[in-house]
Amino acid sequence: MTGKGRKEADMMERRKVDMLHTGHVGVGNRGDEEVMGRYGLKERNVEGQMVVYFDKRMEMAVVNTYFKKDDHRVTYKSGGRCTQVDYVLCRRCNLKEIRDRKVLAGDSVARQHRMVVCRIVLEVKKKRRRVKTERRIRWWKLKEEEFSVKFREEVRQGLGGGEEVLDDLVTPAGVLRVAARKVLGVTSGNRKEDKEMWWWNEEVQESIRRKRSAKQKWD
């Protein structure tokens, strides 16, 4: 998996979205508002209380209990028994990213257990990479009178305070560079990557090379 799919999978891993399939957390959330909503099913049992304790300790939330639809609460059916024992958990701080949770009645992931699905909206922020370049003296500032005067004065002092500035062929290059760095400054050496070139990475280049090679063999 590469590209956007890989990013989303990595983000899902960081969010630590987990599945549990044991215990009844029950209906209602009095005293447990920080980890569950009001829309559970039936009475809480010992195993369900352990799930709630776990959620509190890990600062997680039982996603199933925040959605009201009755027909999407039942995750386990066997004969005449219907209950909720399969849960989606997420970190409490990420609960706002989950927009829906439902049960797929026609699909089973294990015998008598119905598939539980949640829809998550993740914001993938693209970080622009900075490209390192050589730091350069800002010579273009010499076009401004203020910097031109300061530069000439700095060069005079560097040459011992003489009234005349020697021409470029005779003036020691070191004096010019030191004066320029002091008066004009240098660039940072960083520049943002071109917005239109973010996709031009090694993977894309390798794919194009293979395509060209295959075409040459075909021709």
C-alpha atoms as an extended CHARMM CRD file, in Angstrom:
* protein
*
       219  EXT
         1         1  MET       CA              0.0000000000        0.0000000000        0.0000000000  PROA      1               0.0000000000
         2         2  THR       CA              1.3600000000        3.3970000000       -0.9820000000  PROA      2               0.0000000000
         3         3  GLY       CA              0.3360000000        7.0230000000       -1.2440000000  PROA      3               0.0000000000
         4         4  LYS       CA             -2.8510000000        8.3120000000        0.3220000000  PROA      4               0.0000000000
         5         5  GLY       CA             -4.0010000000        4.8280000000        1.3880000000  PROA      5               0.0000000000
         6         6  ARG       CA             -0.7860000000        4.2470000000        3.3030000000  PROA      6               0.0000000000
         7         7  LYS       CA             -1.1060000000        7.6340000000        5.0310000000  PROA      7               0.0000000000
         8         8  GLU       CA             -4.6460000000        6.8800000000        6.1230000000  PROA      8               0.0000000000
         9         9  ALA       CA             -3.6700000000        3.4190000000        7.3760000000  PROA      9               0.0000000000
        10        10  ASP       CA             -0.8110000000        4.9070000000        9.3900000000  PROA      10              0.0000000000
        11        11  MET       CA             -3.1260000000        7.5150000000       10.8460000000  PROA      11              0.0000000000
        12        12  MET       CA             -5.6410000000        4.8190000000       11.7950000000  PROA      12              0.0000000000
        13        13  GLU       CA             -2.8290000000        3.0150000000       13.6190000000  PROA      13              0.0000000000
        14        14  ARG       CA             -1.9000000000        6.1860000000       15.4960000000  PROA      14              0.0000000000
        15        15  ARG       CA             -5.5230000000        6.7230000000       16.4380000000  PROA      15              0.0000000000
        16        16  LYS       CA             -5.5000000000        3.2260000000       17.9430000000  PROA      16              0.0000000000
        17        17  VAL       CA             -8.9700000000        2.2600000000       16.6980000000  PROA      17              0.0000000000
        18        18  ASP       CA             -9.5680000000       -1.1750000000       18.1500000000  PROA      18              0.0000000000
        19        19  MET       CA            -12.2700000000       -3.8260000000       18.1470000000  PROA      19              0.0000000000
        20        20  LEU       CA            -13.5590000000       -5.6620000000       21.1810000000  PROA      20              0.0000000000
        21        21  HSD       CA            -16.0760000000       -8.4780000000       21.2250000000  PROA      21              0.0000000000
        22        22  THR       CA            -16.7610000000       -9.3590000000       24.8220000000  PROA      22              0.0000000000
        23        23  GLY       CA            -19.0580000000       -8.0550000000       27.5360000000  PROA      23              0.0000000000
        24        24  HSD       CA            -22.2290000000       -5.9350000000       27.6420000000  PROA      24              0.0000000000
        25        25  VAL       CA            -21.6200000000       -2.2760000000       28.4680000000  PROA      25              0.0000000000
        26        26  GLY       CA            -25.3790000000       -1.7890000000       28.7700000000  PROA      26              0.0000000000
        27        27  VAL       CA            -27.7650000000        1.0590000000       28.0750000000  PROA      27              0.0000000000
        28        28  GLY       CA            -27.2590000000        4.4880000000       29.6870000000  PROA      28              0.0000000000
        29        29  ASN       CA            -24.0440000000        6.2010000000       30.7480000000  PROA      29              0.0000000000
        30        30  ARG       CA            -24.6290000000        7.7160000000       34.1850000000  PROA      30              0.0000000000
        31        31  GLY       CA            -21.2340000000        8.1430000000       35.8490000000  PROA      31              0.0000000000
        32        32  ASP       CA            -19.4300000000        7.0210000000       32.6990000000  PROA      32              0.0000000000
        33        33  GLU       CA            -20.1760000000        9.9460000000       30.3810000000  PROA      33              0.0000000000
        34        34  GLU       CA            -16.5150000000       10.4250000000       29.4900000000  PROA      34              0.0000000000
        35        35  VAL       CA            -16.2010000000        6.9860000000       27.8710000000  PROA      35              0.0000000000
        36        36  MET       CA            -19.6290000000        6.1180000000       26.4310000000  PROA      36              0.0000000000
        37        37  GLY       CA            -22.9090000000        7.4890000000       25.1200000000  PROA      37              0.0000000000
        38        38  ARG       CA            -26.4690000000        6.6110000000       26.1580000000  PROA      38              0.0000000000
        39        39  TYR       CA            -27.2970000000        4.1760000000       23.3710000000  PROA      39              0.0000000000
        40        40  GLY       CA            -26.0480000000        0.8030000000       24.5280000000  PROA      40              0.0000000000
        41        41  LEU       CA            -28.1400000000       -2.3610000000       24.8090000000  PROA      41              0.0000000000
        42        42  LYS       CA            -29.5610000000       -4.3200000000       27.7630000000  PROA      42              0.0000000000
        43        43  GLU       CA            -27.9140000000       -4.5270000000       31.1920000000  PROA      43              0.0000000000
        44        44  ARG       CA            -24.1990000000       -4.2240000000       31.8880000000  PROA      44              0.0000000000
        45        45  ASN       CA            -22.4270000000       -7.3920000000       33.0060000000  PROA      45              0.0000000000
        46        46  VAL       CA            -19.0550000000       -7.9830000000       34.6900000000  PROA      46              0.0000000000
        47        47  GLU       CA            -17.1990000000       -8.2300000000       31.3970000000  PROA      47              0.0000000000
        48        48  GLY       CA            -18.8880000000       -5.0430000000       30.1960000000  PROA      48              0.0000000000
        49        49  GLN       CA            -17.7640000000       -3.2210000000       33.3390000000  PROA      49              0.0000000000
        50        50  MET       CA            -14.2020000000       -4.3380000000       32.5790000000  PROA      50              0.0000000000
        51        51  VAL       CA            -14.5370000000       -2.7680000000       29.1300000000  PROA      51              0.0000000000
        52        52  VAL       CA            -15.6370000000        0.5150000000       30.7570000000  PROA      52              0.0000000000
        53        53  TYR       CA            -12.7400000000        0.4000000000       33.2600000000  PROA      53              0.0000000000
        54        54  PHE       CA            -10.3330000000       -0.2280000000       30.3980000000  PROA      54              0.0000000000
        55        55  ASP       CA            -11.7240000000        2.7320000000       28.4380000000  PROA      55              0.0000000000
        56        56  LYS       CA            -11.3570000000        5.0730000000       31.4090000000  PROA      56              0.0000000000
        57        57  ARG       CA             -7.8050000000        3.9840000000       32.0750000000  PROA      57              0.0000000000
        58        58  MET       CA             -6.7970000000        4.3240000000       28.4100000000  PROA      58              0.0000000000
        59        59  GLU       CA             -8.8590000000        7.5060000000       27.8030000000  PROA      59              0.0000000000
        60        60  MET       CA            -10.9030000000        5.8020000000       25.1110000000  PROA      60              0.0000000000
        61        61  ALA       CA            -14.5950000000        5.7820000000       24.1790000000  PROA      61              0.0000000000
        62        62  VAL       CA            -17.1000000000        3.1100000000       23.1030000000  PROA      62              0.0000000000
        63        63  VAL       CA            -18.1270000000        4.4030000000       19.6790000000  PROA      63              0.0000000000
        64        64  ASN       CA            -21.1850000000        2.1170000000       19.3900000000  PROA      64              0.0000000000
        65        65  THR       CA            -22.9990000000        3.8650000000       22.2360000000  PROA      65              0.0000000000
        66        66  TYR       CA            -22.9960000000        7.3330000000       20.6330000000  PROA      66              0.0000000000
        67        67  PHE       CA            -25.3630000000        6.4560000000       17.7630000000  PROA      67              0.0000000000
        68        68  LYS       CA            -29.0890000000        6.0910000000       18.3300000000  PROA      68              0.0000000000
        69        69  LYS       CA            -30.3450000000        3.7820000000       15.5370000000  PROA      69              0.0000000000
        70        70  ASP       CA            -31.8950000000        0.7250000000       17.2060000000  PROA      70              0.0000000000
        71        71  ASP       CA            -31.3720000000       -1.6030000000       14.2350000000  PROA      71              0.0000000000
        72        72  HSD       CA            -27.6340000000       -0.8980000000       14.3170000000  PROA      72              0.0000000000
        73        73  ARG       CA            -27.0680000000       -1.7340000000       17.9790000000  PROA      73              0.0000000000
        74        74  VAL       CA            -27.3390000000       -5.5280000000       17.7590000000  PROA      74              0.0000000000
        75        75  THR       CA            -23.9750000000       -7.0680000000       16.8590000000  PROA      75              0.0000000000
        76        76  TYR       CA            -24.6390000000      -10.6720000000       17.9070000000  PROA      76              0.0000000000
        77        77  LYS       CA            -27.6250000000      -12.8450000000       16.9560000000  PROA      77              0.0000000000
        78        78  SER       CA            -28.1150000000      -16.4950000000       17.8270000000  PROA      78              0.0000000000
        79        79  GLY       CA            -31.5650000000      -17.9910000000       17.6100000000  PROA      79              0.0000000000
        80        80  GLY       CA            -33.8170000000      -15.6350000000       19.5350000000  PROA      80              0.0000000000
        81        81  ARG       CA            -30.9570000000      -13.9170000000       21.3730000000  PROA      81              0.0000000000
        82        82  CYS       CA            -29.9120000000      -10.4320000000       20.2870000000  PROA      82              0.0000000000
        83        83  THR       CA            -27.2430000000       -8.4530000000       22.0800000000  PROA      83              0.0000000000
        84        84  GLN       CA            -24.3060000000       -6.0920000000       21.6770000000  PROA      84              0.0000000000
        85        85  VAL       CA            -20.8730000000       -7.5420000000       22.3880000000  PROA      85              0.0000000000
        86        86  ASP       CA            -18.7430000000       -6.1970000000       19.5010000000  PROA      86              0.0000000000
        87        87  TYR       CA            -17.4080000000       -2.6870000000       19.9960000000  PROA      87              0.0000000000
        88        88  VAL       CA            -15.4020000000       -0.0720000000       18.1770000000  PROA      88              0.0000000000
        89        89  LEU       CA            -13.1370000000        1.9080000000       20.5090000000  PROA      89              0.0000000000
        90        90  CYS       CA            -11.2220000000        5.0830000000       19.7750000000  PROA      90              0.0000000000
        91        91  ARG       CA             -9.2910000000        7.6580000000       21.7490000000  PROA      91              0.0000000000
        92        92  ARG       CA            -11.6420000000       10.0960000000       23.4590000000  PROA      92              0.0000000000
        93        93  CYS       CA             -9.9430000000       13.0950000000       21.8520000000  PROA      93              0.0000000000
        94        94  ASN       CA            -10.5800000000       11.6440000000       18.3730000000  PROA      94              0.0000000000
        95        95  LEU       CA            -14.2660000000       10.8770000000       18.8540000000  PROA      95              0.0000000000
        96        96  LYS       CA            -15.2230000000       13.9780000000       16.8460000000  PROA      96              0.0000000000
        97        97  GLU       CA            -13.6590000000       12.3980000000       13.7490000000  PROA      97              0.0000000000
        98        98  ILE       CA            -16.1250000000        9.4970000000       13.7470000000  PROA      98              0.0000000000
        99        99  ARG       CA            -19.2340000000       10.4890000000       11.8040000000  PROA      99              0.0000000000
       100       100  ASP       CA            -21.2320000000        7.2500000000       11.7480000000  PROA      100             0.0000000000
       101       101  ARG       CA            -21.3490000000        3.6820000000       13.0490000000  PROA      101             0.0000000000
       102       102  LYS       CA            -23.5330000000        0.9070000000       11.7180000000  PROA      102             0.0000000000
       103       103  VAL       CA            -24.0120000000       -2.8550000000       11.6410000000  PROA      103             0.0000000000
       104       104  LEU       CA            -24.1040000000       -4.6960000000        8.3140000000  PROA      104             0.0000000000
       105       105  ALA       CA            -26.9580000000       -7.1400000000        8.7990000000  PROA      105             0.0000000000
       106       106  GLY       CA            -26.1130000000       -9.3620000000        5.8420000000  PROA      106             0.0000000000
       107       107  ASP       CA            -22.4080000000       -9.7860000000        6.5930000000  PROA      107             0.0000000000
       108       108  SER       CA            -20.7300000000      -11.8360000000        9.2950000000  PROA      108             0.0000000000
       109       109  VAL       CA            -17.0690000000      -11.8210000000       10.2820000000  PROA      109             0.0000000000
       110       110  ALA       CA            -17.5230000000      -14.7400000000       12.6550000000  PROA      110             0.0000000000
       111       111  ARG       CA            -20.3790000000      -17.0970000000       13.3610000000  PROA      111             0.0000000000
       112       112  GLN       CA            -23.3860000000      -15.1240000000       14.6710000000  PROA      112             0.0000000000
       113       113  HSD       CA            -21.3140000000      -11.9200000000       14.8700000000  PROA      113             0.0000000000
       114       114  ARG       CA            -22.3650000000       -9.1110000000       12.5390000000  PROA      114             0.0000000000
       115       115  MET       CA            -19.8800000000       -6.7620000000       10.9510000000  PROA      115             0.0000000000
       116       116  VAL       CA            -19.5300000000       -3.4070000000       12.7200000000  PROA      116             0.0000000000
       117       117  VAL       CA            -18.4230000000       -0.5030000000       10.5320000000  PROA      117             0.0000000000
       118       118  CYS       CA            -17.6700000000        3.1030000000       11.3900000000  PROA      118             0.0000000000
       119       119  ARG       CA            -17.0560000000        6.0440000000        9.0780000000  PROA      119             0.0000000000
       120       120  ILE       CA            -14.1120000000        8.2220000000       10.0290000000  PROA      120             0.0000000000
       121       121  VAL       CA            -13.1860000000       11.5620000000        8.5040000000  PROA      121             0.0000000000
       122       122  LEU       CA             -9.4680000000       12.2270000000        8.8790000000  PROA      122             0.0000000000
       123       123  GLU       CA             -7.7170000000       15.4670000000        8.0740000000  PROA      123             0.0000000000
       124       124  VAL       CA             -4.4960000000       14.6500000000        6.2570000000  PROA      124             0.0000000000
       125       125  LYS       CA             -2.1910000000       17.6390000000        6.4420000000  PROA      125             0.0000000000
       126       126  LYS       CA              0.4170000000       17.8650000000        3.7420000000  PROA      126             0.0000000000
       127       127  LYS       CA              3.7230000000       19.0780000000        5.0810000000  PROA      127             0.0000000000
       128       128  ARG       CA              5.7210000000       20.9850000000        2.5270000000  PROA      128             0.0000000000
       129       129  ARG       CA              9.3140000000       19.8630000000        2.4760000000  PROA      129             0.0000000000
       130       130  ARG       CA             12.1050000000       22.3820000000        2.3800000000  PROA      130             0.0000000000
       131       131  VAL       CA             14.9180000000       21.9650000000       -0.1140000000  PROA      131             0.0000000000
       132       132  LYS       CA             18.4190000000       22.8500000000        1.0350000000  PROA      132             0.0000000000
       133       133  THR       CA             20.2950000000       25.2490000000       -1.2520000000  PROA      133             0.0000000000
       134       134  GLU       CA             23.6180000000       27.0370000000       -1.0240000000  PROA      134             0.0000000000
       135       135  ARG       CA             23.5360000000       30.2160000000        1.0640000000  PROA      135             0.0000000000
       136       136  ARG       CA             24.2090000000       33.1780000000       -1.2020000000  PROA      136             0.0000000000
       137       137  ILE       CA             25.1880000000       36.7900000000       -0.5690000000  PROA      137             0.0000000000
       138       138  ARG       CA             22.3520000000       39.2060000000       -1.3480000000  PROA      138             0.0000000000
       139       139  TRP       CA             24.2930000000       41.1410000000       -3.9850000000  PROA      139             0.0000000000
       140       140  TRP       CA             21.0740000000       42.5500000000       -5.4720000000  PROA      140             0.0000000000
       141       141  LYS       CA             20.7950000000       44.8730000000       -2.4650000000  PROA      141             0.0000000000
       142       142  LEU       CA             23.6430000000       46.9530000000       -3.9260000000  PROA      142             0.0000000000
       143       143  LYS       CA             21.0410000000       48.4960000000       -6.2450000000  PROA      143             0.0000000000
       144       144  GLU       CA             19.7650000000       50.4160000000       -3.2230000000  PROA      144             0.0000000000
       145       145  GLU       CA             21.7280000000       53.5690000000       -2.3910000000  PROA      145             0.0000000000
       146       146  GLU       CA             21.7340000000       52.9270000000        1.3580000000  PROA      146             0.0000000000
       147       147  PHE       CA             23.3550000000       49.4960000000        1.0610000000  PROA      147             0.0000000000
       148       148  SER       CA             25.7250000000       50.6560000000       -1.6800000000  PROA      148             0.0000000000
       149       149  VAL       CA             27.1420000000       53.4210000000        0.5400000000  PROA      149             0.0000000000
       150       150  LYS       CA             27.4810000000       51.1400000000        3.5720000000  PROA      150             0.0000000000
       151       151  PHE       CA             29.1750000000       48.4700000000        1.4630000000  PROA      151             0.0000000000
       152       152  ARG       CA             31.7690000000       50.8850000000        0.0410000000  PROA      152             0.0000000000
       153       153  GLU       CA             32.5200000000       52.1990000000        3.5370000000  PROA      153             0.0000000000
       154       154  GLU       CA             32.9490000000       48.6940000000        4.9100000000  PROA      154             0.0000000000
       155       155  VAL       CA             35.3250000000       47.7990000000        2.0650000000  PROA      155             0.0000000000
       156       156  ARG       CA             37.3960000000       50.9600000000        2.7210000000  PROA      156             0.0000000000
       157       157  GLN       CA             37.7570000000       49.9930000000        6.3720000000  PROA      157             0.0000000000
       158       158  GLY       CA             38.6950000000       46.4750000000        5.3730000000  PROA      158             0.0000000000
       159       159  LEU       CA             41.4510000000       47.8350000000        3.1510000000  PROA      159             0.0000000000
       160       160  GLY       CA             42.9010000000       50.0180000000        5.8860000000  PROA      160             0.0000000000
       161       161  GLY       CA             40.7160000000       53.1270000000        5.6510000000  PROA      161             0.0000000000
       162       162  GLY       CA             41.8910000000       54.4260000000        2.2670000000  PROA      162             0.0000000000
       163       163  GLU       CA             39.8180000000       57.0780000000        0.4850000000  PROA      163             0.0000000000
       164       164  GLU       CA             39.7040000000       55.2110000000       -2.8350000000  PROA      164             0.0000000000
       165       165  VAL       CA             38.2230000000       51.7530000000       -3.3890000000  PROA      165             0.0000000000
       166       166  LEU       CA             40.3680000000       49.7090000000       -5.7320000000  PROA      166             0.0000000000
       167       167  ASP       CA             38.6990000000       48.0920000000       -8.7450000000  PROA      167             0.0000000000
       168       168  ASP       CA             37.4660000000       44.4840000000       -8.5320000000  PROA      168             0.0000000000
       169       169  LEU       CA             40.5240000000       43.0060000000      -10.2450000000  PROA      169             0.0000000000
       170       170  VAL       CA             42.8800000000       44.3090000000       -7.5530000000  PROA      170             0.0000000000
       171       171  THR       CA             40.6830000000       44.3390000000       -4.4120000000  PROA      171             0.0000000000
       172       172  PRO       CA             41.1800000000       41.1660000000       -2.3350000000  PROA      172             0.0000000000
       173       173  ALA       CA             38.1240000000       38.9600000000       -2.7780000000  PROA      173             0.0000000000
       174       174  GLY       CA             38.1090000000       38.0970000000        0.9050000000  PROA      174             0.0000000000
       175       175  VAL       CA             37.5650000000       41.7500000000        1.8920000000  PROA      175             0.0000000000
       176       176  LEU       CA             34.6410000000       42.0340000000       -0.5080000000  PROA      176             0.0000000000
       177       177  ARG       CA             32.9810000000       38.8560000000        0.7410000000  PROA      177             0.0000000000
       178       178  VAL       CA             33.3430000000       39.7970000000        4.4110000000  PROA      178             0.0000000000
       179       179  ALA       CA             31.9640000000       43.2860000000        3.7720000000  PROA      179             0.0000000000
       180       180  ALA       CA             29.1000000000       41.9290000000        1.6750000000  PROA      180             0.0000000000
       181       181  ARG       CA             28.0740000000       39.3460000000        4.2640000000  PROA      181             0.0000000000
       182       182  LYS       CA             28.1020000000       42.0070000000        6.9720000000  PROA      182             0.0000000000
       183       183  VAL       CA             26.2080000000       44.6990000000        5.0540000000  PROA      183             0.0000000000
       184       184  LEU       CA             24.0290000000       42.7710000000        2.5930000000  PROA      184             0.0000000000
       185       185  GLY       CA             23.4890000000       39.5130000000        4.4710000000  PROA      185             0.0000000000
       186       186  VAL       CA             23.0070000000       36.0250000000        3.0080000000  PROA      186             0.0000000000
       187       187  THR       CA             20.0380000000       33.8690000000        2.0330000000  PROA      187             0.0000000000
       188       188  SER       CA             18.7370000000       31.2430000000        4.4610000000  PROA      188             0.0000000000
       189       189  GLY       CA             19.5950000000       28.2840000000        2.2610000000  PROA      189             0.0000000000
       190       190  ASN       CA             16.0560000000       26.9490000000        2.5620000000  PROA      190             0.0000000000
       191       191  ARG       CA             13.3340000000       27.1100000000       -0.0220000000  PROA      191             0.0000000000
       192       192  LYS       CA              9.9190000000       25.5150000000       -0.1160000000  PROA      192             0.0000000000
       193       193  GLU       CA              9.3640000000       22.6420000000       -2.4670000000  PROA      193             0.0000000000
       194       194  ASP       CA              7.4400000000       23.4960000000       -5.6090000000  PROA      194             0.0000000000
       195       195  LYS       CA              3.7200000000       22.8930000000       -5.0290000000  PROA      195             0.0000000000
       196       196  GLU       CA              3.3420000000       21.2280000000       -8.4010000000  PROA      196             0.0000000000
       197       197  MET       CA              6.2530000000       18.8290000000       -7.8790000000  PROA      197             0.0000000000
       198       198  TRP       CA              5.1990000000       17.1040000000       -4.6290000000  PROA      198             0.0000000000
       199       199  TRP       CA              4.2250000000       13.9750000000       -6.5430000000  PROA      199             0.0000000000
       200       200  TRP       CA              7.5550000000       13.6620000000       -8.3970000000  PROA      200             0.0000000000
       201       201  ASN       CA              9.2160000000       11.2250000000       -6.0080000000  PROA      201             0.0000000000
       202       202  GLU       CA             11.4550000000        8.1770000000       -6.4010000000  PROA      202             0.0000000000
       203       203  GLU       CA              8.5050000000        5.8130000000       -6.7200000000  PROA      203             0.0000000000
       204       204  VAL       CA              7.0350000000        7.7620000000       -9.6440000000  PROA      204             0.0000000000
       205       205  GLN       CA             10.4020000000        8.0820000000      -11.3680000000  PROA      205             0.0000000000
       206       206  GLU       CA             11.0640000000        4.3520000000      -11.0400000000  PROA      206             0.0000000000
       207       207  SER       CA              7.6450000000        3.5430000000      -12.5280000000  PROA      207             0.0000000000
       208       208  ILE       CA              8.3430000000        5.8100000000      -15.5010000000  PROA      208             0.0000000000
       209       209  ARG       CA             11.7560000000        4.1970000000      -16.0370000000  PROA      209             0.0000000000
       210       210  ARG       CA             10.1790000000        0.7290000000      -16.0700000000  PROA      210             0.0000000000
       211       211  LYS       CA              7.5030000000        1.8950000000      -18.5000000000  PROA      211             0.0000000000
       212       212  ARG       CA             10.0780000000        3.3650000000      -20.8910000000  PROA      212             0.0000000000
       213       213  SER       CA             12.2090000000        0.2330000000      -20.6970000000  PROA      213             0.0000000000
       214       214  ALA       CA              9.2010000000       -1.9830000000      -21.4300000000  PROA      214             0.0000000000
       215       215  LYS       CA              8.2360000000        0.1970000000      -24.3980000000  PROA      215             0.0000000000
       216       216  GLN       CA             11.7530000000       -0.0140000000      -25.8550000000  PROA      216             0.0000000000
       217       217  LYS       CA             11.6890000000       -3.8090000000      -25.6060000000  PROA      217             0.0000000000
       218       218  TRP       CA              8.2360000000       -3.8960000000      -27.1840000000  PROA      218             0.0000000000
       219       219  ASP       CA              9.3360000000       -1.6800000000      -30.0840000000  PROA      219             0.0000000000
